[in-house]
Amino acid sequence: EDLFISYPMTQYRRGQGEYMTTPSRFIEDVPEDVLEPVQLVEEDAADDPGVDDEMSPSSSNGEAAAPGESPRDAAPSPPDDPADADGLPF
């Protein structure tokens, strides 16, 4: 069976504003060979300068999407370190 463990990437605290969160410290007790880190990134096509309405859809890596596959169907590759969120637009 599968177990999905998730956590919010950001939280908002009054007086502090928005801040990045970290995974539970208990995940350190789980063997790495059973973990499969996945990081979802929200995309807004209107804000994405790489999206052109006149062009054919492309995947997030700049290659054309396969027939029948939309760019959002392509799974983003997880970062080397899921705790490293420096590349996110925050």
KAPE-V167066 format. One line per field, one symbol per residue. ss: DSSP state (h for helix, s for strand, l for the rest). phi: phi as a letter, one per 30 degrees, with the letter a starting at -180 (. if undefined). burial: + if it has 9 or more other ideal C-beta (glycine too) atoms within 8 Angstrom, else -. Layout:
ss=???
phi=???
burial=???
This chain:
ss=lllllllllsssslllssssllllhhhhhllhhhllllllllllhhhllllllllllslllllsllllllhhhlllllllllllllllll
phi=.cbccbaddbbcbejcidbdcbdedddeddeddccbdbbdbdcbedcdddcbedcddbddcjddddeicdedddddddddbdddcddddc
burial=---------+--------+-+-+---+-----------+------------------++-----+---+-+--+----+-----------
